[in-house]
Amino acid sequence: MIKLTNITKRYGTGDSAVHAVKNVDLEVAAGQIMGVIGESGAGKSTLIRCVNLLERPTEGSVHVDGNDLTAMNGTELSRARRNIGMIFQHFNLLSSRTVFDNIALPLELAGNSKAEIKQRVNELLELVGLSHRAHAYPNALSGGQKQRVAIARALAPAPKVLLCDEATSALDPQTTQSILALLKELNQRLGLTILLITHEMQVVKSICDKVAIINDGELIEQGDVAWFFANAQTDLARRFIASTINLDIPEEYQQRLSAVREPGALPLVRLGFTGETVDTPLISILSRELSVDVTILSADIEYAGGVKFGFMLAELDGAPEQTQAAMTYLDEHKIQLELLGYVRRHD
Ligand SMILES: Nc1ncnc2c1ncn2[C@@H]1O[C@H](COP(=O)(O)OP(=O)(O)OP(=O)(O)O)[C@@H](O)[C@H]1O
């Protein structure tokens, strides 16, 4: 449904040019939800704005629903854009128009009759659960309600594709979940193809089928969400995954943590299990075969895209050569291991 081929976007020229997106290839199949995740400044907004040519790529082509947008003239492009809805972090509603009139706007511009507009807007209001606020003005709405209006407005021309530019970043966690649930429902009920950008892995985990990671303008990893959680290759991807799990070092350990191993201090490690490693009877192997006792400080097992993955914060108790052998064992058995430091014994 969406096919980006070798997209590059440079702002400016010469020495001051900013290379915001570099040689990106990306495909989103019809009916899929794809999330592009990256840190601030990675090029997410630029990339998503290239899909409907709000930003014209410096190089490369953009196909949506089989049409090459980059080869179109102005009139053709305006028509093609009706097939691509977009919502934004700050909703972009017209404050002087009611909810009803905001949603009606694209239909008015397309020349629909009053009767058609009334029927369609009422359908959309019902779809997003806002029939009771039809005559309210945007400033009387909550953030979540504003985003529902923006979604209804984006869907008014019945697009096949919805682009979401950080659509939940201005919302609290609970409202975020309700908007994500609405997007998933629209995807399933209408067969809507969704491309979203976000800096939050939780968004990807909640609703996406596919994920791509963007870093410094380049897509460095992409795949099924289930595959990704089990097989992420890059440190950045692993950091994003870890960010969905709350494994903080307890204050009491924090105070006794040191970067160097003093006599008697024990390694504190964060372990990540994905795919086949999640079911390994690891603790008994370490204690039985390597004589290392594992004290678990906290652990979390989760599911994403039907795949189990988990993290554990643990202290490894044993002589230095034994704990070193245990860490080598973990590393060799594809368990992600991060040494956080050495915990001094209580004085
Ligand atoms: N209109 C512009 N002119 C010049 N440089 C720009 C322009 N828009 C974006 N950039 C630069 O391009 C790079 C990518 O920006 P972009 O906004 O796409 O990243 P982002 O991942 O969406 O970041 P954020 O999450 O902070 O919005 C940044 O270095 C940014 O400063």
The ligand as an SDF file (V2000), in Angstrom:
LIG
                    3D

 31 33  0  0  0  0  0  0  0  0999 V2000
   12.6510   22.4330    7.6640 N   0  0  0  0  0  0  0  0  0  0  0  0
   13.8550   22.0440    8.0730 C   0  0  0  0  0  0  0  0  0  0  0  0
   14.9710   22.7140    7.7120 N   0  0  0  0  0  0  0  0  0  0  0  0
   16.1870   22.3070    8.1180 C   0  0  0  0  0  0  0  0  0  0  0  0
   16.4220   21.2210    8.8770 N   0  0  0  0  0  0  0  0  0  0  0  0
   15.3570   20.5170    9.2680 C   0  0  0  0  0  0  0  0  0  0  0  0
   14.0230   20.8750    8.9030 C   0  0  0  0  0  0  0  0  0  0  0  0
   13.1760   19.9690    9.4430 N   0  0  0  0  0  0  0  0  0  0  0  0
   13.9370   19.0940   10.1290 C   0  0  0  0  0  0  0  0  0  0  0  0
   15.2470   19.4130   10.0220 N   0  0  0  0  0  0  0  0  0  0  0  0
   16.3840   18.6810   10.6090 C   0  0  0  0  0  0  0  0  0  0  0  0
   16.3280   17.3460   10.1320 O   0  0  0  0  0  0  0  0  0  0  0  0
   16.6810   16.4240   11.1520 C   0  0  0  0  0  0  0  0  0  0  0  0
   15.5340   15.4420   11.3800 C   0  0  0  0  0  0  0  0  0  0  0  0
   14.4300   16.1600   11.9220 O   0  0  0  0  0  0  0  0  0  0  0  0
   13.0000   15.4930   12.1740 P   0  0  0  0  0  0  0  0  0  0  0  0
   12.1070   16.5600   12.7190 O   0  0  0  0  0  0  0  0  0  0  0  0
   12.5780   14.7740   10.9650 O   0  0  0  0  0  0  0  0  0  0  0  0
   13.3590   14.4370   13.3120 O   0  0  0  0  0  0  0  0  0  0  0  0
   12.4010   13.7190   14.3450 P   0  0  0  0  0  0  0  0  0  0  0  0
   12.9390   12.3480   14.5140 O   0  0  0  0  0  0  0  0  0  0  0  0
   10.9830   13.8540   13.9060 O   0  0  0  0  0  0  0  0  0  0  0  0
   12.6520   14.5410   15.6610 O   0  0  0  0  0  0  0  0  0  0  0  0
   11.6230   14.9810   16.8170 P   0  0  0  0  0  0  0  0  0  0  0  0
   11.1240   13.7040   17.4490 O   0  0  0  0  0  0  0  0  0  0  0  0
   12.4700   15.7810   17.7440 O   0  0  0  0  0  0  0  0  0  0  0  0
   10.5340   15.7640   16.1400 O   0  0  0  0  0  0  0  0  0  0  0  0
   17.0150   17.2570   12.3790 C   0  0  0  0  0  0  0  0  0  0  0  0
   18.4030   17.4490   12.3940 O   0  0  0  0  0  0  0  0  0  0  0  0
   16.2920   18.5590   12.1360 C   0  0  0  0  0  0  0  0  0  0  0  0
   16.9480   19.6280   12.7620 O   0  0  0  0  0  0  0  0  0  0  0  0
  1  2  1  0
  2  3  1  0
  2  7  2  0
  3  4  2  0
  4  5  1  0
  5  6  2  0
  6  7  1  0
  6 10  1  0
  7  8  1  0
  8  9  2  0
  9 10  1  0
 10 11  1  0
 11 12  1  0
 11 30  1  0
 12 13  1  0
 13 14  1  0
 13 28  1  0
 14 15  1  0
 15 16  1  0
 16 17  2  0
 16 18  1  0
 16 19  1  0
 19 20  1  0
 20 21  2  0
 20 22  1  0
 20 23  1  0
 23 24  1  0
 24 25  2  0
 24 26  1  0
 24 27  1  0
 28 29  1  0
 28 30  1  0
 30 31  1  0
M  END
$$$$
